[in-house]
Amino acid sequence: MSDLSATLPLGRLRSVWRFVRTARDNSIATYGPDAFDRDYIERQLLWRRILIVNAPDGVKHVLVDNADNYTKSDLARRLLEPGLGRGLLTSEGETWRHHRRAMTPAFRQIARYAPIVTDATEAILADWDRRTSDAPLEVTGEMMRLTLAIIARAMFSFDTEADVAAIDASVTAYQLGVRLGFLDLVGLPGWLPRPSARRANRALRGIDEVIGRLLQRRLPPSADPDDLLTILLAAHDAGELTPREVRDEVVTVFTAGHETTAQAVSWAWYLLARHPEAEAALHDELRSALSGRTPGFDDLASLPYTRMVIEEAMRLYPPAHTMSRQAIADDVVGGHAVPAGSTVLIVPWVLHRHRRWWDDPERFDPERFTAERSAGRPRFVYLPFGAGPRICIGASFAMMEAVLVLATVAQRYRLTLAPGQTVEPIGLITLRPRHGMTMQLKRRQ
Ligand code: HEM
């Protein structure tokens, strides 16, 4: 620090320090009201040059048209790599292309996963039915328990509660323990040791043990060739993936594939609890489409409002609130120079509430996603799953899962915010409620 103070005015250092402190605690708090009106925002944080892109053409340029010029940023890698290694989220180039191609079949034909989703949801509802107390429950944790059980069974054929619990504990410890530090945010070199890497490794020991056991397991000849576990183990047996690469992909899909969906559904519960008219519209649809039965994959087409509730919840509270990239070579985006090495941020938290693209952006209004009202809205202002070659591989799976979970639970329980509960979104790796989301559950039938 003393070197820095010698070359930089103290006032500037102080303001960088304040910015970094805010970003570490809650990255979305760094966007003031004017961010929601502007197309581009430039920031200089000591050595780090940042361009925030809020214009749809600029977003398309970075994520799609010139995607080859942008890697995941060092910030994203520093948050994710200590735990996830070089899985699909963090790898680049030929390794990423090869793994993405190999894993894609597991994310097609998602109809076969629908019974896993509804069985796991019924199991959690049975737990709720057995409760003898009507004390409020922390709903994000409940949704996380559910989506973790779903991903474990759908993608990896895990069925033991103990394995799921070990992974759950590790992933939560990881999210809470690993945050960007001052060194990361101001762009100091990566070889400087970071305490967060040690915390990450400790947090993920539980996952590594479970995956170690998994790799010992032989595949039954009847295994579904498109099951993700089958794909990864077969590639391992053929010498195409090292044990470390298999481990990284399993941890990546576990981590990327459960918390985001749990947050999306939790924010939907929160919004429904605060908007009785939307809750009533949801129930009209559920009654006429399902009459109380558990939905299946074929019912999705008759649940458009349920889907719009999830879409609108992800607009207001995008679980993946920020995508960060780093320019390989000099570029120009929307007239703004982007020298090689710059950080480029695409921030669904801002884009989804941008005053130029959305009518009354703070209002919860699921019907803005009807075909008529979506017509004419630029494609690149709504990006809950990203866009371009790095678009979420699990997007269709996640939508199917979120709609079926919401429809199944809403038919059985009404969720209202517990008295005194304040809900404040904070941007960590995902967008989470700072104090959780404690809700009262009331059985409907
Ligand atoms: C509502 C739920 C979800 C949300 C909001 C979400 C969001 C995202 C976003 C925004 C990206 C792109 C990140 C970037 O461009 O930097 C992404 C990538 C990814 N997601 Fe999801 N996701 C969700 C569910 C899932 C599920 C269910 C899975 C797996 C079962 C999954 C696995 C992945 C993986 C592996 C990547 C990296 C893809 C690549 O780079 O090739 N996600 N997700």
Residues whose N, C-alpha, C, O or C-beta is under 5 A from the ligand:
A	BS01	HEM	L88 L89 R100 V253 A256 G257 T260 T261 A264 P319 A320 M323 L383 P384 F385 G386 P389 R390 I391 C392 I393 G394 F397 A398
